[in-house]
Amino acid sequence: MALNYETMEQIKKIKKNIVGIATIVVVAVIMLGAVGTIGAGERGILLQFGAVQGKVFEEGLYFKIPFVQEVVKMDVKIQKDEVPASASSKDLQIITSKVAINYHLEPDKVNSIWQEVGREYNTRIIAPSIQEAVKAVTARFTAEELIIKREEVKDQIKTNLAERLIKNNIIVDEINITAFDFSQAFNEAIEAKVTAEQLKLKAERDLDRIKIEADQKIAEAQGKAKAIQIEAEALRSNPQVVELRWIEKWDGKTPTYWGQASPFVGIDKK
């Protein structure tokens, strides 16, 4: 059945509408692909046919060529990682530790990080660098010094690690040693040493106490001797003191005998 003129015109209009809609869709897709946004704490790396470009997009709106360019987002906020590390001290004690690190990527150099390392910078750069920094610093101290000078050890590890990571455009903000463990034999030796020092301290305290008590007894004896000496001198110089002492000790009863060379019987008044 042949289509009439009006039907043919309607079909043409429908085709035009479809083409128009398709064109709008394609243009919209292209426009959307040419625009994007970089969020807070991020940077955008521009790739052209997969090759890293020198352009780094900051936070906000960006434009690129659709199907030719691509933007990869990298986080430049402070990140945290925790890495176990093992090393030998200066006196060859095995030390196992855990180092927590706060770091961030250098914002203007994220394109270099992507080109040289990619997203696996944690395992490929940070973890090995922590291991090397811990080994280098731990070897400078004895096991006992690692305990006593822990803050100094931490500062040296941070400095060493920062120097290593900055070469890969990674900035160290802070580190903390969350665990610092020694071998069982060393722990037992430390415990024995602490016990010995405690016993020594107790013995010294006991000796000081004994000396003080002895000094007190000597002082007391010297005081008594001095008092006796003073009283003896008083008796020799003043006979009335003898009578005073006799009166102080008299119980109020008349003595049976009086006198010295020729005693006689006294009268007992009852």
C-alpha positions in Angstrom: 0.0 0.0 0.0 1.6 3.3 -1.1 2.0 5.9 1.6 0.3 9.3 1.0 2.2 12.6 1.1 1.1 13.5 4.6 2.3 10.1 6.1 5.7 10.6 4.4 6.0 14.0 5.9 5.2 12.7 9.4 7.9 10.0 9.0 10.4 12.6 8.0 9.6 14.8 11.0 10.0 11.8 13.3 13.4 11.0 11.8 14.5 14.6 12.3 13.3 14.6 15.9 15.2 11.4 16.6 18.4 12.8 15.0 17.9 16.0 17.0 17.5 14.1 20.2 20.5 11.9 19.5 22.6 15.0 18.7 21.6 16.6 21.9 22.5 13.5 23.9 25.9 13.2 22.2 26.6 16.9 22.8 25.5 16.6 26.4 27.8 13.5 26.9 30.7 15.4 25.3 30.0 18.4 27.5 29.8 16.4 30.7 33.0 14.6 29.7 34.8 17.9 29.3 33.9 19.2 32.8 34.6 17.9 36.3 35.3 18.9 39.8 38.2 18.2 42.3 37.1 17.8 45.9 38.5 19.3 49.1 41.9 17.7 50.0 42.4 16.3 46.5 44.4 17.1 43.4 43.8 16.1 39.8 46.4 14.6 37.5 45.9 15.2 33.8 46.5 12.3 31.5 46.5 12.6 27.7 46.2 9.3 25.9 47.4 7.8 29.1 50.6 10.0 29.4 51.1 12.1 32.5 51.0 15.8 31.8 52.6 18.6 33.8 49.2 20.1 34.7 47.9 19.5 38.2 44.3 20.5 38.9 43.6 22.1 42.3 40.3 22.0 44.1 37.3 23.2 42.1 36.1 23.0 38.5 38.3 21.8 35.6 38.0 21.3 31.9 39.5 18.6 29.7 39.2 17.3 26.1 36.8 14.4 26.0 38.0 11.0 24.8 41.6 12.5 24.7 42.3 13.6 28.2 41.6 12.0 31.6 41.8 13.3 35.1 43.0 11.0 38.0 42.3 12.3 41.5 44.8 11.9 44.3 44.2 12.4 48.0 46.6 15.0 49.6 45.1 15.1 53.0 47.0 13.7 56.0 46.9 9.9 56.0 47.9 7.4 58.6 49.7 4.1 58.2 51.1 1.6 60.7 54.1 -0.6 59.8 55.8 -3.4 61.8 59.6 -3.3 61.8 62.4 -5.5 63.1 66.0 -4.5 63.8 69.1 -5.2 65.8 70.4 -2.9 68.5 74.1 -1.8 68.9 74.6 -4.7 71.4 72.9 -7.1 68.9 69.6 -7.5 70.7 66.6 -8.1 68.4 64.0 -5.4 68.6 60.5 -5.6 67.1 58.5 -2.5 66.9 55.4 -0.9 65.3 55.7 2.6 63.8 52.6 4.7 63.2 53.2 7.4 60.6 51.1 10.5 59.6 52.0 11.8 56.2 50.7 13.5 53.1 51.6 13.8 49.4 53.2 17.0 48.2 50.2 18.6 46.4 52.1 20.1 43.5 54.0 16.9 42.8 51.2 14.3 42.7 51.7 13.9 39.0 55.3 12.8 39.6 54.1 10.3 42.3 51.6 8.9 39.9 54.1 8.6 37.1 56.9 7.0 39.2 55.0 5.0 41.8 51.3 5.0 41.2 48.7 4.5 43.9 50.7 1.8 45.7 53.1 4.2 47.4 52.2 2.7 50.8 53.6 -0.7 50.1 56.2 0.3 47.5 57.7 3.4 49.2 56.5 4.0 52.8 56.7 0.6 54.4 60.3 -0.2 53.1 61.5 3.3 54.1 60.2 2.8 57.6 62.0 -0.5 57.8 65.3 1.1 56.7 64.9 4.1 59.0 64.2 1.9 62.0 67.2 -0.4 61.2 69.6 2.6 60.7 68.6 4.4 64.0 68.3 1.3 66.2 71.8 0.2 65.3 73.1 3.4 67.0 71.8 2.5 70.5 72.1 -0.4 72.9 69.0 -2.1 74.0 69.0 -0.4 77.3 69.5 3.0 75.7 66.5 2.3 73.4 64.4 2.1 76.6 65.9 5.1 78.4 66.2 7.4 75.3 63.0 6.4 73.6 62.0 10.0 72.7 65.5 10.7 71.1 65.2 7.4 69.2 61.7 8.5 67.9 63.1 11.9 66.8 66.0 10.3 64.9 63.7 7.8 63.1 61.4 10.6 62.1 64.3 12.7 60.7 65.7 9.7 58.8 62.4 8.7 57.4 61.5 12.2 56.3 64.8 12.4 54.4 64.0 9.2 52.6 60.3 9.9 51.7 60.8 13.5 50.6 62.8 12.1 47.6 59.5 10.6 46.5 57.5 13.8 47.3 55.9 12.3 50.4 56.0 14.6 53.5 56.2 13.1 57.0 54.0 15.0 59.6 54.6 12.8 62.7 55.5 9.3 63.8 54.9 7.3 66.9 56.4 4.1 68.1 53.3 2.2 69.3 55.2 -1.0 70.3 58.9 -1.6 71.3 59.5 -5.2 72.3 62.7 -7.2 73.1 63.6 -10.8 73.3 62.4 -12.9 76.3 66.0 -13.4 77.5 66.6 -9.6 77.5 63.4 -8.9 79.3 64.4 -11.5 82.0 67.8 -9.8 82.3 66.2 -6.4 82.7 63.8 -7.7 85.3 66.7 -9.3 87.2 68.7 -6.1 87.1 65.7 -4.1 88.3 65.2 -6.5 91.2 68.9 -6.4 92.2 68.8 -2.5 92.2 65.6 -2.6 94.3 67.3 -5.0 96.8 70.4 -2.8 96.8 68.3 0.3 97.5 66.5 -1.4 100.3 69.8 -2.5 101.9 71.1 1.0 101.7 67.9 2.4 103.3 68.2 -0.3 106.1 71.9 0.6 106.7 71.0 4.3 107.0 68.2 3.5 109.4 70.6 1.3 111.6 73.2 4.1 111.6 70.5 6.7 112.6 69.3 4.4 115.4 72.9 3.8 116.6 73.6 7.5 116.6 70.5 8.1 118.6 71.5 5.5 121.2 75.0 6.9 121.5 73.6 10.4 121.9 71.2 9.1 124.6 74.0 7.3 126.4 76.2 10.3 126.2 73.4 12.4 127.6 72.9 10.1 130.6 76.6 9.9 131.3 76.8 13.7 131.2 73.9 13.9 133.6 75.5 11.4 136.0 78.8 13.4 135.8 77.0 16.6 136.6 75.2 15.1 139.6 78.4 13.5 140.9 80.2 16.9 140.8 77.2 18.5 142.6 77.4 15.8 145.3 81.1 16.4 145.8 80.8 20.1 146.0 77.6 20.3 148.1 76.9 17.7 150.8 73.4 19.1 151.2 72.5 17.6 147.9 73.0 14.1 149.4 70.4 14.9 152.1 68.1 16.2 149.4 68.4 13.0 147.5 67.8 11.0 150.7 64.7 13.0 151.5 63.4 12.5 148.0 63.7 8.7 148.4 62.6 8.5 152.1 59.3 6.5 152.5 58.3 8.3 155.7 59.4 5.4 158.1 61.9 5.9 160.9 65.1 3.9 160.2 66.0 1.1 162.6 69.7 2.2 162.7 71.2 5.7 163.0 74.7 6.9 162.7 77.7 5.6 160.9 80.6 4.3 163.0 78.5 3.3 166.1 75.0 2.7 165.1 72.3 2.4 167.7 68.8 1.0 167.8 66.3 3.6 167.0 62.9 3.9 168.5 60.2 2.6 166.3 57.1 4.6 166.9 54.0 2.7 166.0 
